[in-house]
Amino acid sequence: MMDSKHVEQAVTHHRITNWRNTLQPGADTTGSDACYIGGIARLYSSVCDLYRCILPKLSSDESIPTSLYRKLERGYSSVILWSYDYGVGHGKLDLALAHSREIRDATISFLVRMIDILSTRK
């Protein structure tokens, strides 16, 4: 299990990574292939940071069932593949959201459900 110190370090690392990703030094923002780092790209980066933080710790935690660990690994792999398929990490999904109300509304609806799930403590 992660203690509060490790959680705080993960959150700090996450914030630094997000800040660094928004800078994109040297990115050409004038061309059609400009790298746009929007909300979904930052969310993707944060989710990957979380997986990279917890998976190594969970792999050595004997109280975590192997089946649960494997599910988390598969989840991480799915997120990575999804990102490659849709260019999420490079902001392509964010650009699509900027140009499509239907996609944007569906994404916002999904994120609201995620917030509800994450904010419910049981």
C-alpha positions in Angstrom: 0.0 0.0 0.0 1.1 3.5 -0.7 1.6 5.7 2.3 0.7 9.5 2.3 4.4 10.4 1.6 4.4 8.3 -1.6 1.0 9.7 -2.7 2.2 13.3 -2.1 5.4 12.6 -4.2 3.3 11.1 -7.0 1.0 14.1 -7.0 4.0 16.5 -7.0 5.6 14.6 -9.9 2.3 14.6 -11.7 2.0 18.4 -11.4 5.6 19.0 -12.5 5.0 16.7 -15.6 1.8 18.6 -16.5 3.5 21.9 -16.2 6.4 20.7 -18.3 4.1 19.3 -20.9 2.3 22.6 -21.3 5.5 24.4 -22.1 6.4 22.3 -25.2 9.7 24.1 -25.9 10.4 24.5 -29.6 6.9 23.5 -30.7 5.8 25.1 -33.9 2.3 26.4 -33.1 1.8 28.1 -36.5 1.7 25.0 -38.7 -1.1 22.5 -39.2 0.9 19.8 -37.5 1.5 21.9 -34.4 1.6 20.0 -31.1 -1.4 21.1 -29.0 -1.4 20.0 -25.4 -5.0 20.2 -24.2 -7.0 18.8 -21.4 -7.3 15.3 -22.7 -3.5 15.1 -23.5 -2.8 16.3 -20.0 -5.2 13.8 -18.5 -3.6 11.0 -20.5 -0.2 12.1 -19.2 -1.5 12.1 -15.6 -3.0 8.6 -16.0 0.3 7.3 -17.4 2.2 8.9 -14.5 -0.1 7.2 -12.1 0.3 3.8 -13.7 4.1 4.3 -13.8 4.1 5.2 -10.2 2.0 2.4 -8.8 2.8 -0.6 -11.0 6.4 -1.0 -9.7 5.2 -0.6 -6.1 2.4 -3.1 -6.5 4.6 -5.7 -8.3 6.5 -6.1 -5.0 3.5 -6.0 -2.7 2.6 -9.5 -1.7 -0.8 -8.5 -0.4 -2.0 -7.6 -4.0 -3.3 -10.6 -5.9 -1.5 -11.4 -9.1 -4.8 -11.3 -11.0 -5.4 -7.7 -9.9 -1.9 -6.7 -10.8 -2.3 -8.2 -14.3 -5.6 -6.3 -14.8 -3.8 -3.1 -13.9 -1.0 -3.9 -16.4 -3.6 -4.7 -19.1 -5.4 -1.4 -18.3 -2.1 0.5 -18.7 -1.4 -1.3 -22.0 -4.9 -0.4 -23.3 -4.4 3.3 -22.4 -1.1 3.3 -24.3 -2.6 1.7 -27.4 -5.6 4.0 -27.3 -3.2 7.0 -27.2 -1.2 5.7 -30.2 -4.4 5.0 -32.2 -5.9 8.4 -31.7 -2.8 10.6 -31.1 -4.0 11.5 -27.7 -0.6 12.3 -26.2 0.1 14.7 -29.1 -3.1 16.5 -28.8 -4.9 15.1 -31.8 -8.0 14.2 -29.8 -8.0 17.6 -28.2 -8.0 19.2 -31.6 -10.9 16.9 -32.7 -12.8 18.0 -29.5 -12.2 21.6 -30.4 -13.9 21.1 -33.8 -16.7 18.7 -32.9 -19.5 19.5 -30.4 -20.7 15.9 -30.5 -17.3 14.4 -29.6 -16.7 17.2 -27.0 -20.1 16.6 -25.3 -19.5 12.8 -25.2 -16.1 13.4 -23.7 -17.4 15.8 -21.1 -20.1 13.4 -20.2 -17.6 10.6 -19.7 -15.3 12.9 -17.6 -18.3 13.9 -15.4 -19.0 10.2 -14.7 -15.4 9.6 -13.9 -15.4 12.5 -11.4 -18.5 11.0 -9.8 -16.8 7.7 -9.4 -13.5 9.2 -8.1 -15.3 11.5 -5.6 -17.4 8.7 -4.1 -15.6 7.3 -1.1 -16.6 3.8 0.1 
